[in-house]
Amino acid sequence: QKDKERKSRLSLFLTKSGSHENVSPHKKTNTTPSNISPEAAFQWSDSFEELLKHSDGVETFSQFLKTEFSEENIDFWLACEEYKTIDSETKLLSKAKYIYTVFIESEAPKEV
């Protein structure tokens, strides 16, 4: 019964979502029909970390969050993940200010 419910939710998730090549929160592309197999999505249901490792998984999840009016959550996560990869102290400071201004401060446009 639990597997049947999970498959039903995944089906809804895939129906509501599209797939994109680019998962950057700064670059928006047009939604295209999902090319994700139900089997792949089913595997993601066992591990959220696994979903986040795949650009199609992140983009599908982003599209789903948009339908739930909460895409700022994945945008925040992506910004933080990008922050972790920055080597330049100047760029780190700039990115930290961006994250704070866009996601954290009171009345931020994408406040989380």
GIZI-V313132 format. One line per field, one symbol per residue. burial: I if it has 16 or more other ideal C-beta (glycine too) atoms within 10 Angstrom, else O. A space follows every 10 residues. Layout:
burial: ???
This chain:
burial: OOOOOOOOOI OOIIOOIIII OOIOIOOOOO OOOIOIOOOI IOOIOOOOOO IIOIOIIIII IIIIIIOOOO IIOIIIIIIO OOOOOOOOOO OOOOIOOOIO OIIOOOOOOI OO
